[in-house]
Amino acid sequence: MASERHFSPVDRLLLQADAALRTLLPFSGQPSRPSPGIVQPEAELDEQQAQHVAGLMRINHTGEVCAQGLYQGQALTAKLPQVRSAMEHAADEEIDHLAWCEQRIRQLGSQPSILNPLFYGLSFGVGAAAGLISDKVSLGFVAATEDQVVKHLDEHLQQIPQEDQKSRAILEQMRVDEERHASNALDSGGVRFPKPIKFGMSLLAKVMTTTTYRL
């Protein structure tokens, strides 16, 4: 069985820079799975509906940018190799969501949030800090974050018109994946965060969703 490759600090920083560029540059993330919306017909949305759906998809896209920053920060400071590997694998899966959301935003005639670099940097810092505390806290943060994402997805699915099957198919598959990420994090030893911490996280998430809906 081959041993895990060991990277120097400089190697890891270069890898993090590459991950940041792949997250933030347009169309740079290459999904491993085709978009679930590709087989769905395009709905005839009026201008107001299209703008609203684009705003919701922009929120979800920024959420995936945050997920990339979080996972990359945690992978940088994770103490156990298996935890680092799990974070990197989760980040790879989130690339699918990132690409799907960006593609749908463009189809709706809009663009991703201009605030994405800011949110990526903040999320990277939070992820790195959580990893420095302990792997259990880091994994617990993943579970709590994914719980928040699932709630947002449920809210968005209620708002997206039924006829927009492209957007709905994307969000439904994302929901399945996010729930699995949360369960895997807890099964790997993550701590369950108390309600006050989750409430604080929900307030921060509210700031993100409010600003990126239009910007």
PABATI-68075 format. One line per 5 residues: number of its first residue (from 0); their letters; for each residue x, y, z of N, C-alpha, C, O, CB. Coordinates in pm, whole numbers, always signed. Last residue first. Glycine has a CB too. Example, Ala and Ser with C-alpha at 12.3 -4.5 7.8 and 13.67 -1.06 7.14 Angstrom:
1	sa	+1285,-225,+708,+1367,-106,+714,+1290,+3,+787,+1341,+114,+804,+1408,-60,+572; +1319,-569,+780,+1230,-450,+780,+1320,-330,+780,+1424,-332,+846,+1131,-447,+905
! end
This chain:
214	lrytt	-2585,+4136,-548,-2449,+4174,-586,-2370,+4052,-635,-2253,+4064,-671,-2377,+4239,-468; -2831,+4023,-478,-2828,+4127,-582,-2687,+4159,-632,-2670,+4205,-745,-2892,+4253,-531; -2764,+3818,-304,-2885,+3803,-387,-2880,+3903,-503,-2922,+3870,-614,-3013,+3825,-301; -2554,+3883,-141,-2522,+3821,-270,-2645,+3800,-358,-2630,+3766,-476,-2454,+3690,-248; -2669,+3994,+91,-2580,+4074,+5,-2562,+4014,-134,-2555,+4086,-233,-2444,+4090,+71
209	ttmvk	-2824,+3789,+201,-2884,+3919,+173,-2800,+3999,+74,-2853,+4064,-16,-2902,+3998,+302; -2647,+3578,+239,-2757,+3562,+145,-2819,+3696,+106,-2860,+3715,-9,-2864,+3472,+205; -2464,+3686,+429,-2419,+3640,+298,-2534,+3636,+199,-2521,+3685,+87,-2353,+3502,+309; -2631,+3737,+646,-2557,+3847,+585,-2514,+3809,+444,-2526,+3888,+351,-2434,+3883,+671; -2714,+3478,+703,-2812,+3577,+659,-2744,+3696,+592,-2794,+3749,+493,-2897,+3624,+779
204	allsm	-2483,+3364,+798,-2534,+3317,+669,-2637,+3415,+613,-2646,+3434,+492,-2598,+3177,+685; -2472,+3493,+1043,-2368,+3520,+942,-2414,+3478,+804,-2387,+3545,+704,-2237,+3448,+978; -2694,+3372,+1160,-2692,+3517,+1142,-2587,+3557,+1037,-2612,+3643,+953,-2663,+3588,+1276; -2614,+3107,+1170,-2729,+3142,+1085,-2735,+3292,+1060,-2777,+3336,+953,-2859,+3094,+1149; -2410,+3119,+1357,-2378,+3085,+1218,-2491,+3123,+1124,-2466,+3166,+1011,-2348,+2935,+1206
199	gfkip	-2563,+3174,+1584,-2465,+3272,+1536,-2427,+3246,+1392,-2413,+3340,+1313,-2342,+3269,+1623; -2698,+2931,+1599,-2774,+3054,+1578,-2682,+3164,+1526,-2718,+3238,+1434,-2842,+3099,+1710; -2493,+2756,+1653,-2564,+2742,+1526,-2644,+2868,+1494,-2656,+2907,+1378,-2657,+2621,+1530; -2431,+2846,+1908,-2332,+2859,+1803,-2399,+2849,+1666,-2366,+2924,+1574,-2222,+2751,+1817; -2672,+2781,+2047,-2625,+2920,+2038,-2522,+2942,+1927,-2525,+3044,+1859,-2565,+2963,+2171
194	kpfrv	-2688,+2491,+2016,-2779,+2581,+1945,-2730,+2725,+1939,-2745,+2789,+1835,-2913,+2576,+2009; -2363,+2329,+1979,-2483,+2368,+2054,-2563,+2473,+1977,-2512,+2536,+1884,-2445,+2423,+2192; -2249,+2090,+1736,-2244,+2225,+1790,-2373,+2257,+1866,-2481,+2217,+1823,-2221,+2327,+1678; -2115,+1781,+1778,-2241,+1850,+1746,-2239,+1987,+1814,-2230,+1996,+1936,-2365,+1765,+1791; -1794,+1701,+1641,-1879,+1734,+1755,-2006,+1802,+1707,-2004,+1873,+1606,-1803,+1824,+1856
189	ggsdl	-1696,+1427,+1428,-1726,+1569,+1449,-1817,+1591,+1568,-1907,+1511,+1594,-1790,+1628,+1325; -1640,+1169,+1356,-1599,+1215,+1488,-1625,+1361,+1517,-1582,+1413,+1619,-1457,+1190,+1506; -1745,+1078,+1125,-1599,+1077,+1134,-1548,+1132,+1267,-1427,+1142,+1289,-1540,+1158,+1021; -2012,+1127,+1148,-1969,+988,+1160,-1817,+977,+1175,-1766,+880,+1231,-2014,+908,+1037; -2010,+1401,+1092,-2043,+1355,+1227,-1996,+1211,+1249,-1945,+1178,+1356,-2195,+1366,+1252
184	ansah	-1938,+1391,+820,-1856,+1467,+915,-1883,+1422,+1058,-1790,+1407,+1137,-1883,+1617,+900; -2145,+1243,+708,-2009,+1189,+706,-1920,+1260,+807,-1836,+1197,+872,-1948,+1201,+565; -2361,+1420,+740,-2361,+1289,+810,-2221,+1231,+816,-2181,+1175,+919,-2455,+1190,+740; -2278,+1629,+570,-2301,+1654,+712,-2295,+1524,+792,-2233,+1518,+898,-2437,+1722,+733; -2268,+1498,+322,-2146,+1557,+379,-2160,+1581,+529,-2066,+1558,+605,-2113,+1689,+307
179	reedv	-2539,+1433,+291,-2440,+1326,+306,-2310,+1380,+365,-2249,+1315,+449,-2412,+1259,+171; -2648,+1684,+260,-2690,+1602,+374,-2590,+1490,+400,-2560,+1457,+514,-2830,+1543,+349; -2526,+1754,+18,-2494,+1829,+140,-2535,+1750,+265,-2463,+1751,+365,-2563,+1966,+139; -2642,+1573,-167,-2497,+1571,-142,-2462,+1639,-10,-2378,+1590,+65,-2423,+1638,-256; -2913,+1651,-158,-2873,+1512,-128,-2726,+1506,-89,-2689,+1442,+10,-2900,+1420,-249
174	rmqel	-2890,+1917,-245,-2942,+1887,-112,-2901,+1746,-68,-2861,+1725,+46,-3095,+1901,-110; -2803,+1888,-507,-2715,+1951,-410,-2760,+1917,-268,-2677,+1892,-180,-2713,+2103,-431; -3035,+1781,-618,-2915,+1697,-609,-2815,+1756,-509,-2751,+1682,-435,-2849,+1682,-747; -3202,+2008,-591,-3240,+1881,-527,-3120,+1788,-514,-3103,+1723,-411,-3351,+1812,-608; -3074,+2201,-746,-3082,+2219,-601,-3119,+2090,-529,-3073,+2065,-417,-3183,+2327,-568
169	iarsk	-3104,+2087,-1005,-2971,+2118,-949,-2977,+2125,-798,-2896,+2063,-729,-2917,+2250,-1006; -3381,+2075,-1033,-3302,+1950,-1037,-3163,+1971,-977,-3112,+1884,-908,-3290,+1899,-1182; -3448,+2348,-1026,-3494,+2258,-920,-3412,+2129,-917,-3377,+2080,-809,-3643,+2225,-940; -3341,+2446,-1266,-3291,+2495,-1137,-3328,+2399,-1024,-3246,+2373,-935,-3347,+2634,-1107; -3497,+2290,-1448,-3351,+2293,-1452,-3294,+2334,-1316,-3210,+2264,-1260,-3302,+2390,-1562
164	qdeqp	-3766,+2341,-1403,-3713,+2211,-1363,-3560,+2205,-1368,-3499,+2123,-1299,-3771,+2102,-1451; -3965,+2562,-1356,-3820,+2572,-1375,-3752,+2445,-1324,-3691,+2443,-1218,-3763,+2698,-1302; -4225,+2517,-1281,-4190,+2492,-1421,-4041,+2502,-1448,-3994,+2455,-1552,-4263,+2588,-1510; -4237,+2599,-1017,-4241,+2456,-1046,-4196,+2425,-1189,-4137,+2320,-1215,-4381,+2402,-1024; -4012,+2860,-925,-4133,+2813,-994,-4124,+2665,-1029,-4018,+2614,-1066,-4156,+2895,-1120
159	iqqlh	-3865,+2868,-603,-3841,+2853,-748,-3967,+2798,-815,-4023,+2699,-767,-3720,+2760,-775; -3938,+2854,-336,-3955,+2980,-409,-3940,+2967,-561,-3997,+3046,-636,-3857,+3082,-358; -3877,+2608,-237,-4014,+2654,-220,-4043,+2778,-305,-4157,+2804,-341,-4042,+2683,-73; -3608,+2598,-284,-3694,+2508,-360,-3841,+2547,-348,-3920,+2521,-439,-3673,+2364,-313; -3519,+2777,-89,-3513,+2815,-230,-3602,+2726,-316,-3663,+2773,-412,-3369,+2807,-280
154	edlhk	-3559,+2632,+147,-3627,+2759,+127,-3630,+2799,-20,-3731,+2849,-70,-3559,+2869,+209; -3384,+2417,+99,-3528,+2392,+117,-3608,+2520,+93,-3713,+2517,+28,-3557,+2337,+258; -3141,+2554,+94,-3188,+2486,-26,-3338,+2457,-19,-3410,+2471,-118,-3110,+2355,-46; -3124,+2640,+359,-3134,+2738,+251,-3189,+2674,+124,-3273,+2732,+55,-2997,+2802,+223; -3100,+2391,+485,-3214,+2478,+516,-3234,+2582,+406,-3347,+2610,+365,-3194,+2547,+651
149	vvqde	-2855,+2306,+381,-2976,+2229,+351,-3101,+2314,+378,-3197,+2308,+301,-2980,+2100,+434; -2684,+2494,+500,-2700,+2491,+354,-2828,+2418,+315,-2901,+2462,+227,-2578,+2423,+289; -2698,+2424,+769,-2746,+2555,+726,-2773,+2557,+576,-2871,+2615,+530,-2644,+2663,+763; -2577,+2174,+753,-2715,+2183,+800,-2777,+2316,+757,-2892,+2321,+715,-2722,+2168,+954; -2321,+2248,+679,-2403,+2177,+581,-2551,+2177,+623,-2639,+2181,+537,-2353,+2033,+563
144	taavf	-2237,+2363,+922,-2247,+2445,+800,-2338,+2379,+697,-2421,+2445,+634,-2109,+2468,+740; -2235,+2143,+1091,-2324,+2255,+1121,-2344,+2344,+998,-2454,+2393,+973,-2267,+2338,+1236; -2039,+1983,+964,-2175,+1933,+981,-2273,+2048,+1005,-2381,+2050,+946,-2181,+1834,+1099; -1813,+2154,+980,-1864,+2109,+850,-2010,+2066,+862,-2094,+2107,+783,-1779,+1992,+794; -1783,+2167,+1254,-1815,+2289,+1180,-1870,+2256,+1043,-1962,+2321,+994,-1691,+2379,+1168
139	glsvk	-1708,+1908,+1309,-1836,+1957,+1361,-1880,+2083,+1289,-1999,+2103,+1266,-1825,+1984,+1510; -1456,+1907,+1194,-1561,+1823,+1136,-1699,+1867,+1183,-1795,+1863,+1107,-1536,+1676,+1173; -1333,+2090,+1372,-1335,+2114,+1229,-1446,+2035,+1161,-1521,+2089,+1079,-1199,+2079,+1167; -1356,+1957,+1614,-1424,+2085,+1597,-1438,+2117,+1448,-1542,+2166,+1404,-1347,+2198,+1669; -1194,+1738,+1553,-1334,+1716,+1589,-1415,+1845,+1575,-1529,+1842,+1529,-1344,+1663,+1732
134	dsilg	-944,+1850,+1508,-1013,+1789,+1395,-1161,+1768,+1427,-1245,+1778,+1338,-947,+1655,+1359; -903,+2173,+1664,-900,+2027,+1667,-974,+1973,+1545,-1056,+2043,+1486,-964,+1972,+1797; -787,+2430,+1606,-841,+2395,+1737,-839,+2244,+1755,-779,+2192,+1850,-986,+2449,+1754; -714,+2429,+1339,-610,+2448,+1440,-658,+2409,+1579,-581,+2359,+1660,-563,+2594,+1442; -961,+2407,+1213,-866,+2296,+1204,-755,+2307,+1307,-707,+2205,+1357,-806,+2290,+1066
129	aaagv	-1064,+2660,+1267,-1130,+2541,+1322,-1036,+2421,+1321,-1033,+2343,+1416,-1258,+2509,+1243; -885,+2815,+1117,-891,+2831,+1263,-956,+2710,+1329,-910,+2663,+1433,-969,+2958,+1299; -946,+2731,+858,-811,+2709,+910,-810,+2719,+1062,-742,+2641,+1128,-714,+2810,+850; -1215,+2819,+841,-1181,+2677,+830,-1044,+2645,+886,-1026,+2545,+955,-1187,+2634,+686; -1182,+3096,+864,-1261,+3023,+964,-1227,+2875,+961,-1211,+2813,+1066,-1411,+3043,+939
124	gfslg	-1028,+3146,+633,-976,+3178,+766,-1050,+3103,+875,-988,+3052,+968,-985,+3326,+791; -1206,+3066,+433,-1077,+2999,+445,-1019,+3023,+585,-968,+2931,+647,-978,+3050,+335; -1410,+3252,+471,-1437,+3111,+496,-1307,+3032,+513,-1299,+2943,+597,-1520,+3050,+383; -1280,+3489,+393,-1333,+3475,+529,-1355,+3328,+565,-1321,+3285,+675,-1466,+3553,+543; -1220,+3428,+124,-1115,+3456,+220,-1160,+3439,+364,-1089,+3382,+447,-1063,+3595,+200
119	yflpn	-1479,+3396,+16,-1383,+3286,+12,-1275,+3307,+118,-1242,+3215,+192,-1318,+3273,-129; -1587,+3649,+52,-1644,+3537,+127,-1552,+3415,+125,-1547,+3339,+222,-1780,+3501,+71; -1420,+3797,-124,-1429,+3830,+18,-1478,+3712,+99,-1420,+3677,+202,-1521,+3951,+40; -1472,+3676,-374,-1337,+3672,-316,-1336,+3703,-166,-1261,+3642,-90,-1247,+3772,-389; -1761,+3731,-403,-1708,+3595,-381,-1565,+3593,-325,-1539,+3513,-235,-1712,+3519,-511
114	lispq	-1884,+3965,-466,-1831,+3953,-330,-1765,+3818,-303,-1719,+3793,-192,-1942,+3976,-229; -2004,+3954,-703,-1874,+4022,-702,-1808,+4011,-565,-1690,+4044,-550,-1891,+4170,-741; -2168,+3647,-783,-2152,+3762,-695,-2011,+3822,-704,-1912,+3749,-711,-2182,+3723,-551; -2218,+3558,-1134,-2192,+3531,-993,-2168,+3660,-914,-2150,+3767,-972,-2071,+3439,-978; -2483,+3689,-1350,-2344,+3655,-1321,-2327,+3628,-1172,-2410,+3670,-1091,-2250,+3768,-1367
109	sglqr	-2746,+3623,-1594,-2686,+3699,-1485,-2543,+3652,-1462,-2487,+3583,-1547,-2770,+3683,-1356; -2905,+3470,-1764,-2864,+3603,-1806,-2803,+3688,-1696,-2807,+3810,-1704,-2979,+3674,-1861; -2950,+3213,-1707,-3056,+3306,-1670,-3019,+3451,-1700,-3092,+3543,-1665,-3088,+3290,-1522; -2710,+3097,-1771,-2825,+3066,-1856,-2940,+3163,-1830,-3019,+3191,-1920,-2872,+2923,-1833; -2558,+3184,-1555,-2530,+3238,-1688,-2648,+3214,-1782,-2682,+3301,-1864,-2403,+3175,-1746
104	irqec	-2672,+3025,-1354,-2676,+3172,-1343,-2655,+3235,-1480,-2726,+3328,-1517,-2568,+3222,-1243; -2600,+2770,-1444,-2741,+2809,-1441,-2756,+2961,-1431,-2845,+3018,-1495,-2814,+2741,-1323; -2321,+2777,-1415,-2380,+2753,-1546,-2525,+2800,-1550,-2568,+2863,-1647,-2371,+2603,-1582; -2301,+2810,-1138,-2252,+2914,-1228,-2314,+2899,-1367,-2355,+2998,-1428,-2098,+2909,-1237; -2411,+2567,-1048,-2476,+2694,-1014,-2430,+2805,-1109,-2512,+2885,-1155,-2446,+2733,-869
99	walhd	-2227,+2379,-1152,-2368,+2373,-1189,-2437,+2507,-1165,-2511,+2556,-1250,-2438,+2263,-1110; -1986,+2456,-1024,-1999,+2466,-1170,-2145,+2465,-1214,-2183,+2542,-1302,-1924,+2350,-1237; -2053,+2405,-753,-2004,+2536,-795,-2026,+2556,-945,-2077,+2660,-988,-1854,+2551,-760; -2112,+2135,-756,-2216,+2232,-722,-2179,+2371,-771,-2262,+2445,-823,-2241,+2234,-571; -1857,+2032,-822,-1973,+2005,-907,-2080,+2111,-884,-2132,+2170,-978,-2029,+1863,-879
94	ieeda	-1709,+2110,-602,-1679,+2172,-731,-1795,+2149,-829,-1826,+2237,-909,-1547,+2115,-789; -1781,+1940,-401,-1847,+2069,-404,-1817,+2145,-533,-1892,+2235,-570,-1804,+2152,-283; -1604,+1731,-444,-1745,+1710,-474,-1819,+1843,-484,-1910,+1857,-566,-1809,+1621,-368; -1368,+1852,-352,-1379,+1809,-492,-1525,+1789,-532,-1565,+1827,-643,-1300,+1678,-514; -1428,+1883,-82,-1409,+2003,-165,-1421,+1968,-313,-1478,+2044,-390,-1271,+2068,-138
89	ahema	-1427,+1616,-5,-1551,+1692,+1,-1543,+1816,-85,-1639,+1851,-154,-1584,+1730,+146; -1153,+1564,-36,-1250,+1491,-117,-1384,+1565,-120,-1447,+1575,-225,-1270,+1348,-63; -1044,+1731,+157,-1010,+1754,+16,-1108,+1684,-76,-1143,+1736,-182,-868,+1705,-13; -1150,+1616,+387,-1181,+1755,+353,-1155,+1782,+205,-1234,+1847,+138,-1098,+1851,+441; -1033,+1363,+378,-1179,+1374,+372,-1221,+1515,+333,-1314,+1534,+255,-1243,+1336,+506
84	srvqp	-763,+1428,+409,-807,+1364,+285,-958,+1378,+268,-1007,+1401,+158,-767,+1217,+284; -768,+1528,+668,-727,+1615,+558,-777,+1559,+425,-826,+1632,+339,-573,+1632,+555; -838,+1293,+798,-929,+1407,+803,-897,+1505,+691,-988,+1557,+626,-921,+1478,+940; -617,+1135,+751,-746,+1091,+699,-849,+1203,+701,-938,+1208,+616,-797,+972,+778; -408,+1276,+882,-409,+1264,+735,-544,+1224,+679,-584,+1272,+573,-306,+1163,+692
79	lkatl	-490,+1506,+1139,-485,+1367,+1096,-493,+1358,+944,-576,+1425,+883,-600,+1286,+1160; -505,+1788,+1144,-394,+1719,+1208,-379,+1575,+1161,-267,+1526,+1144,-411,+1721,+1357; -562,+2057,+919,-605,+1930,+978,-484,+1853,+1030,-377,+1854,+970,-682,+1845,+875; -492,+2287,+785,-454,+2278,+926,-497,+2148,+994,-473,+2130,+1114,-512,+2393,+1001; -577,+2251,+520,-445,+2306,+546,-399,+2281,+689,-281,+2256,+713,-443,+2455,+517
74	aqgqy	-839,+2168,+543,-740,+2072,+494,-598,+2119,+524,-509,+2038,+551,-757,+2049,+343; -956,+2410,+623,-950,+2297,+716,-847,+2194,+673,-775,+2139,+757,-1088,+2231,+727; -928,+2560,+389,-867,+2606,+513,-853,+2493,+614,-751,+2482,+682,-949,+2718,+573; -1081,+2403,+216,-939,+2421,+189,-866,+2470,+314,-754,+2427,+341,-918,+2520,+73; -1336,+2422,+334,-1270,+2292,+323,-1120,+2307,+299,-1040,+2231,+355,-1332,+2211,+210
69	lgqac	-1384,+2704,+313,-1388,+2633,+441,-1309,+2503,+434,-1225,+2477,+520,-1533,+2605,+481; -1368,+2752,+37,-1276,+2818,+129,-1268,+2745,+262,-1159,+2727,+317,-1319,+2962,+151; -1582,+2588,-49,-1446,+2564,-96,-1343,+2627,-2,-1245,+2563,+36,-1427,+2619,-238; -1794,+2714,+81,-1762,+2574,+114,-1620,+2541,+70,-1547,+2473,+141,-1862,+2478,+48; -1796,+2960,-47,-1764,+2954,+96,-1724,+2813,+137,-1632,+2794,+217,-1884,+3000,+179
64	vegth	-1878,+2870,-297,-1748,+2937,-284,-1703,+2933,-138,-1586,+2906,-108,-1756,+3085,-335; -2130,+2781,-225,-2030,+2682,-266,-1889,+2740,-265,-1793,+2669,-238,-2064,+2628,-405; -2249,+3026,-171,-2240,+2926,-65,-2138,+2819,-97,-2068,+2771,-8,-2375,+2863,-41; -2242,+3136,-423,-2154,+3192,-321,-2141,+3097,-202,-2034,+3088,-141,-2207,+3329,-273; -2442,+2970,-534,-2307,+2968,-588,-2208,+3024,-487,-2101,+2966,-466,-2300,+3048,-719
59	nirml	-2663,+3045,-384,-2613,+2908,-373,-2470,+2896,-428,-2389,+2821,-375,-2706,+2811,-448; -2689,+3311,-470,-2668,+3281,-328,-2607,+3142,-313,-2511,+3124,-238,-2801,+3289,-249; -2740,+3261,-738,-2619,+3334,-702,-2586,+3312,-555,-2469,+3296,-519,-2634,+3485,-732; -2988,+3141,-722,-2875,+3059,-767,-2742,+3127,-737,-2642,+3060,-713,-2887,+3029,-917; -3134,+3366,-643,-3127,+3249,-555,-3008,+3161,-594,-2936,+3112,-507,-3257,+3167,-563
54	gavhq	-3101,+3531,-868,-3055,+3575,-736,-3039,+3459,-639,-2943,+3454,-562,-3151,+3677,-679; -3225,+3375,-1062,-3082,+3402,-1074,-3024,+3449,-940,-2912,+3412,-904,-3057,+3508,-1183; -3487,+3390,-968,-3419,+3260,-967,-3268,+3280,-978,-3191,+3211,-911,-3469,+3171,-1084; -3529,+3666,-1012,-3539,+3609,-878,-3465,+3476,-869,-3390,+3452,-774,-3686,+3591,-838; -3497,+3692,-1287,-3409,+3766,-1198,-3411,+3708,-1058,-3307,+3700,-992,-3450,+3913,-1193
49	aqqed	-3707,+3528,-1375,-3569,+3494,-1410,-3471,+3565,-1319,-3371,+3506,-1277,-3541,+3529,-1555; -3931,+3669,-1277,-3903,+3534,-1230,-3757,+3497,-1255,-3691,+3440,-1168,-3995,+3433,-1299; -3907,+3906,-1428,-3902,+3911,-1282,-3869,+3774,-1223,-3790,+3764,-1130,-4034,+3961,-1225; -3935,+3813,-1693,-3812,+3879,-1650,-3798,+3881,-1498,-3689,+3859,-1445,-3809,+4021,-1703; -4079,+3478,-1692,-4081,+3620,-1725,-3957,+3685,-1663,-3884,+3620,-1589,-4212,+3688,-1674
44	leaep	-3970,+3167,-1831,-3986,+3255,-1715,-3995,+3399,-1762,-3928,+3439,-1857,-3870,+3236,-1616; -4014,+2879,-1957,-4041,+3014,-2005,-4072,+3102,-1883,-4187,+3110,-1839,-4159,+3016,-2109; -3749,+2642,-1896,-3882,+2699,-1868,-3893,+2839,-1927,-3793,+2908,-1944,-3908,+2703,-1716; -3591,+2393,-2081,-3582,+2530,-2033,-3723,+2586,-2014,-3806,+2580,-2105,-3500,+2617,-2130; -3605,+2051,-1966,-3635,+2156,-2064,-3623,+2295,-2000,-3641,+2310,-1879,-3776,+2137,-2122
39	qvigp	-3328,+1859,-1841,-3457,+1922,-1820,-3481,+2032,-1924,-3386,+2100,-1964,-3467,+1980,-1678; -3076,+1766,-1859,-3178,+1688,-1930,-3317,+1750,-1917,-3412,+1699,-1976,-3180,+1546,-1878; -2931,+1940,-1701,-2902,+1936,-1844,-3010,+1862,-1923,-3032,+1892,-2041,-2767,+1869,-1867; -2955,+1947,-1429,-3052,+2023,-1507,-3036,+2008,-1657,-3120,+2058,-1733,-3044,+2165,-1473; -2744,+1815,-1319,-2874,+1746,-1320,-2978,+1818,-1404,-3077,+1758,-1446,-2926,+1731,-1178
34	sprsp	-2441,+1842,-1504,-2545,+1910,-1428,-2676,+1832,-1433,-2715,+1786,-1540,-2567,+2052,-1482; -2218,+1559,-1480,-2295,+1658,-1557,-2403,+1722,-1470,-2450,+1661,-1375,-2358,+1594,-1682; -1939,+1545,-1257,-2070,+1495,-1296,-2141,+1601,-1381,-2126,+1720,-1355,-2156,+1457,-1171; -1716,+1686,-1210,-1696,+1544,-1242,-1826,+1479,-1286,-1825,+1371,-1345,-1638,+1469,-1121; -1661,+2018,-1337,-1739,+1919,-1260,-1707,+1777,-1304,-1675,+1751,-1420,-1888,+1946,-1276
29	qgsfp	-1406,+2241,-1302,-1454,+2138,-1394,-1529,+2030,-1316,-1468,+1957,-1238,-1336,+2076,-1473; -1384,+2584,-1258,-1410,+2457,-1191,-1470,+2357,-1288,-1573,+2384,-1349,-1502,+2477,-1073; -1379,+2804,-1424,-1252,+2734,-1399,-1272,+2599,-1329,-1187,+2511,-1339,-1160,+2822,-1315; -1579,+2985,-1486,-1576,+2858,-1559,-1447,+2778,-1536,-1411,+2695,-1618,-1593,+2883,-1706; -1399,+3260,-1351,-1517,+3210,-1423,-1488,+3081,-1499,-1387,+3068,-1568,-1566,+3317,-1520
24	lltrl	-1219,+3204,-1045,-1217,+3243,-1186,-1337,+3184,-1260,-1374,+3069,-1234,-1086,+3198,-1253; -1258,+3085,-792,-1302,+3223,-816,-1303,+3266,-963,-1379,+3354,-1000,-1215,+3316,-739; -1163,+2821,-786,-1294,+2854,-728,-1347,+2987,-778,-1466,+3001,-804,-1284,+2856,-577; -915,+2831,-898,-1014,+2744,-962,-1155,+2772,-910,-1253,+2749,-980,-978,+2596,-938; -793,+2999,-710,-812,+3045,-847,-918,+2961,-919,-1000,+3015,-992,-680,+3040,-924
19	aadaq	-792,+2829,-484,-862,+2958,-481,-891,+3009,-621,-1001,+3058,-649,-780,+3062,-403; -629,+2621,-572,-770,+2593,-539,-851,+2722,-537,-965,+2725,-583,-780,+2522,-403; -386,+2758,-597,-448,+2698,-716,-596,+2671,-691,-679,+2696,-779,-376,+2567,-754; -343,+2821,-330,-358,+2929,-427,-425,+2878,-554,-511,+2945,-611,-221,+2991,-460; -313,+2563,-226,-424,+2646,-181,-449,+2761,-278,-564,+2795,-305,-397,+2701,-40
14	lllrd	-80,+2486,-356,-202,+2411,-381,-325,+2492,-340,-428,+2490,-408,-199,+2277,-305; +95,+2667,-238,+73,+2672,-381,-55,+2598,-420,-129,+2642,-508,+192,+2612,-455; +84,+2575,+25,+39,+2711,-6,+10,+2727,-155,-87,+2792,-194,+145,+2815,+38; +196,+2321,-8,+57,+2334,+37,+2,+2473,+7,-114,+2487,-32,+46,+2304,+187; +457,+2385,-81,+373,+2308,-172,+225,+2327,-136,+141,+2347,-224,+410,+2158,-167
9	vpsfh	+542,+2511,+153,+533,+2589,+30,+444,+2518,-72,+363,+2582,-140,+674,+2612,-30; +540,+2296,+334,+451,+2410,+355,+434,+2495,+229,+324,+2543,+201,+503,+2498,+467; +549,+1991,+133,+613,+2093,+214,+514,+2207,+236,+413,+2215,+165,+744,+2146,+147; +366,+1687,+153,+392,+1814,+88,+460,+1909,+185,+431,+1908,+305,+262,+1876,+35; +385,+1344,+110,+403,+1453,+204,+441,+1580,+128,+536,+1580,+50,+510,+1418,+309
4	resam	+155,+1094,+15,+259,+1188,-26,+264,+1303,+73,+161,+1355,+116,+233,+1240,-170; +107,+799,+199,+56,+929,+158,+172,+1020,+121,+275,+1022,+189,-29,+993,+270; +232,+491,+56,+218,+587,+165,+169,+719,+110,+186,+749,-8,+351,+606,+240; +65,+215,-93,+149,+333,-104,+125,+428,+11,+12,+444,+58,+125,+404,-237; +85,-119,+0,+0,+0,+0,+88,+123,+0,+177,+136,+84,-96,+1,+123
! end
